Amino acid sequence: MILKKEVEEVGLYKVIFLGLTVAGPEEEVRLLGGLQKKFNLSPEKAESLLQRVPIVVKKSFSKEETERYVKAFQEIGGRVRVEEEPITEGLEDSQRPVPEPAPQPERKPYMGEMITCPQCGFQQPEADECVKCGIVISKFRQYQEMARSFKDKVREISVEDKVTPPWESGEGFVSVFIETTKEALFSPTKFFKKISGGEGYWAPLIYALISGIIGQGMAILWLWLFMAQIIPMDRLPFQYNISILQMIVPLPFQLALYVLIGSGILHLCLMIVGGNKNGFRTTFRALSYSFSGYLFGIIPFIGIPIGAIYALILIIFGVREGHGISTGRAVLAVFLPTIVAVGLGILAVIFITLFFGSMGFFGGMRA
């Protein structure tokens, strides 16, 4: 228990918070922010403290501690008053002085622009930072505008949007082969755009080998059966009788070599025409899945010419969609080896003609 004499020597003070030193929206925002930082208050408690003025915020036995509180409030634009507490030790309740209510400071109504926080809904004088939740209002609204602009563009990825064909899903064999072939043959634009972002080389290569073996193997079989009708097999020597096996057995190796070399040449042509946008893997995958066109070889006799033409068309679709280039550039890249070969052939004919002409082979016999 503190003795009356000790209280008189030390003194008993209280700090009363009266609100803003100068009324104004900027001063109020500054004061609320200062209350949160200096006294570790939440935005709600700081706002409640400002609305309940005048309010006693500190009772202390030390005048020095009281002065520190006064200084802290003055630094953030707050107005306070210090009062000395009456000594009531040893007095009966009836003899204790009744404290007079602190005078209410005159608060002028704010007539300026108000703003509502778009996140928490708090209304405050116009400012770029919310004194309640602390967000920067201008940046928050900018993010809202960006979100609205992308709202209609964002959608859930469906099965059709996946970047891998059914063949690479790892589900089944015959059913995914048929599904992949159907997509490649009848929806080439969507199919080759979908596989352009896929990974791996083995799955496309195996698909190309299976398609090529089925298509070209059947074409060889139809040709063999047709020849057997013209020339009976029993009249042929043994080595000619097994020629169909000699043609079919090396077919997988020939097809694999064609895919590897063909994709390399095609990619080089794409680099020449400026169509290499997504790397060699995209070119390899496009060429491999274009082998679905050779499945037309199961049609007797006319299947292989149709399949070869359709496979060529699928390669154009594949490099165009896979590398994101124009149709003209894709066609030029695909036919560039043919153009070069024809050009070299024409040059060779001209060179041979000039060479033999200079030797007198076309001038007739001289007398």
Salt bridges, closest charged atoms under 4 A:
GLU65 OE2 - LYS58 NZ 3.52
GLU75 OE1 - LYS38 NZ 2.94
GLU83 OE1 - LYS14 NZ 3.69
GLU83 OE2 - ARG81 NE 2.87
ASP93 OD1 - ARG96 NE 3.32
GLU145 OE2 - ARG148 NH2 2.41
GLU160 OE1 - LYS190 NZ 3.92
ASP161 OD2 - ARG155 NH1 2.97
GLU168 OE2 - ARG285 NH2 2.87
GLU179 OE1 - LYS182 NZ 3.55
GLU183 OE1 - LYS194 NZ 2.87
GLU199 OE1 - ARG281 NH1 2.69
GLU321 OE1 - LYS193 NZ 3.96
GLU321 OE2 - ARG320 NH2 2.68
